[in-house]
Amino acid sequence: MIERAVALETTEAVLPERLPEAIRVPTRGVSLAVLGPGFDLDAHLRSIEAQLLFEALERTGGDRARAAAILGVSPRSLRYLLHKHAVAADKN
């Protein structure tokens, strides 16, 4: 998001109000309404992990090396995560 803001900005500085709301407005994560009897933390964390994998791959056009860098994991760890979540990606 930051790279895009810099690339699209027409002035010398990127002002906070020009950034997406997702960056400007902090969130507290999981709503307490989700918590309760039957809540499965492991399943919830797997879902978040898979979502982040998809987003990283989407942002990089399927480039696994760049996706691993965005996620802060090694390419080997990314391959493990892709296998774990049965995510198909272009081999780059």
C-alpha positions in Angstrom: 0.0 0.0 0.0 2.8 2.4 0.8 4.6 1.7 -2.5 1.4 2.4 -4.3 0.8 5.6 -2.4 4.3 6.8 -3.2 3.9 5.9 -6.8 0.6 7.6 -7.2 1.2 10.7 -5.1 1.5 13.9 -7.1 3.0 16.0 -4.3 6.4 15.8 -2.5 4.9 14.0 0.6 2.3 11.3 1.1 -0.2 12.8 3.6 -2.0 10.4 6.0 -5.4 11.4 4.6 -4.3 10.1 1.2 -3.6 6.6 2.6 -6.3 3.8 2.6 -8.5 3.7 5.7 -7.0 0.2 6.5 -3.7 1.9 7.3 -5.0 5.1 9.0 -7.6 3.5 11.3 -6.0 0.9 13.7 -8.0 -2.2 14.5 -8.0 -4.4 17.5 -8.0 -7.6 15.6 -10.6 -10.3 16.4 -13.9 -9.0 17.7 -14.9 -10.4 21.1 -18.2 -11.4 19.5 -16.3 -14.2 17.7 -15.1 -15.6 21.0 -17.4 -18.0 22.8 -18.2 -21.7 23.2 -16.9 -23.7 20.3 -14.4 -21.1 19.2 -11.5 -22.8 17.4 -8.3 -20.7 17.8 -6.2 -23.1 15.6 -8.8 -22.9 12.8 -9.0 -19.2 13.1 -5.2 -18.7 12.9 -5.0 -21.1 9.9 -7.6 -19.0 8.2 -5.6 -15.8 8.8 -2.4 -17.4 7.7 -4.0 -18.6 4.4 -5.5 -15.2 3.8 -2.1 -13.5 4.2 -0.5 -16.1 1.8 -3.1 -15.3 -0.8 -2.6 -11.6 -0.4 1.2 -11.8 -0.6 1.0 -14.0 -3.8 -1.6 -11.6 -5.3 0.5 -8.6 -4.6 3.6 -10.2 -6.2 1.8 -11.7 -9.2 2.6 -15.2 -7.9 6.3 -14.5 -7.4 7.1 -16.8 -4.5 10.5 -15.3 -3.7 8.9 -11.8 -3.4 5.9 -13.2 -1.5 8.3 -14.8 1.0 10.1 -11.5 1.5 6.9 -9.7 2.1 5.8 -12.2 4.7 9.3 -12.2 6.3 9.8 -16.0 5.8 12.3 -18.0 3.9 11.4 -19.4 0.5 11.5 -22.9 2.1 9.0 -21.8 4.8 6.8 -20.3 2.1 6.7 -23.6 0.2 5.8 -25.4 3.4 3.0 -22.9 4.1 1.7 -23.2 0.5 1.6 -27.0 0.9 0.0 -26.8 4.3 -2.8 -24.6 2.9 -3.0 -26.4 -0.4 -2.4 -23.2 -2.3 -1.4 -23.4 -5.9 1.0 -20.7 -7.1 3.0 -20.0 -10.2 6.5 -21.4 -9.8 8.9 -18.4 -9.9 
